[in-house]
């Protein structure tokens, strides 16, 4: 049984925080990181179709906080994201009809 991995997804940081996205990229043997500013929208890639979200200054701390992770394809139970702070953040997947990849929107509650 083979699974198709969608390696690209549209991402919208609909928060007032800068977040960092970490992912594996083809030809790399370490996480690649990208800082996403508040309100920014862009296409991101991952060779495994999964991204990790972190924030350096979450809650005014001086350490990196793991916000959660999301995928371009749903898991067996249909979920696209898993948030460490699900009382504060939400990652929602939307299908984009004119595009083969979807849209993940990160929002603050």
PyMOL commands that set and color helices and strands:
alter all, ss='L'
color gray80, all
select helices_A, chain A and resi 58-60
alter helices_A, ss='H'
color red, helices_A
select strands_A, chain A and resi 8-14+19-23+32-36+41-45+50-55+65-71+81-83+89-94+103-108
alter strands_A, ss='S'
color yellow, strands_A
deselect
rebuild
show_as cartoon
